[in-house]
Amino acid sequence: MTTLLINKKKYTIDVDPEMPLLWAIRDIIGLTGTKFGCGIGACGACKVLVDNVATYSCLTPVETVAGKNITTIEGTSENLQLLQKSWEEFNVPQCGYCQPGQLITATSLLNSNKSPSDTDIDDAMSGNICRCGTYQRIKNAIKHTVELKKHR
């Protein structure tokens, strides 16, 4: 039995300790916002926050995150909520498939860097692929969120 703390709620699950966190979140717990993309940690669609750090859930065994704080796109935090508003304002999503991972990665960035430069944003977001090519809108939405936070 493994206990996971996801979005501030405890889940005790009986799975192989080597099961990728992605499948535990989606198939066992039923939180389907986190997406399967490539399964090799190359696209970023599966990212979740583990103790506020963006993590590829497709590569992370369940046993390695037991007892850690896991946040999925269904979770709440000030940065995540502000980013979601900026995403809407800047019409970031097109097909939307990569957006949970994009938002999680941007949240991790703003959790660790309150005023990222363009280079910081590019570096942080480089592990996320968007087939629709909304990279400039993503960058603008992140910059907008930084400005929103300055005026709070």
Sequence and secondary structure as in RCSB ss.txt:
>XXXX:A:sequence
MTTLLINKKKYTIDVDPEMPLLWAIRDIIGLTGTKFGCGIGACGACKVLVDNVATYSCLTPVETVAGKNITTIEG
TSENLQLLQKSWEEFNVPQCGYCQPGQLITATSLLNSNKSPSDTDIDDAMSGNICRCGTYQRIKNAIKHTVELKK
HR
>XXXX:A:secstr
 EEEEETTEEEEE   TTSBHHHIIIIII   SS  S SSSSS TTEEEETTEEEETTT BGGGTTTSEEE TTS
  HHHHHHHHHHHHTT  SS TTHHHHHHHHHHHHHH SS  HHHHHHHHTT   TT  HHHHHHHHHHHHHHHH
T 
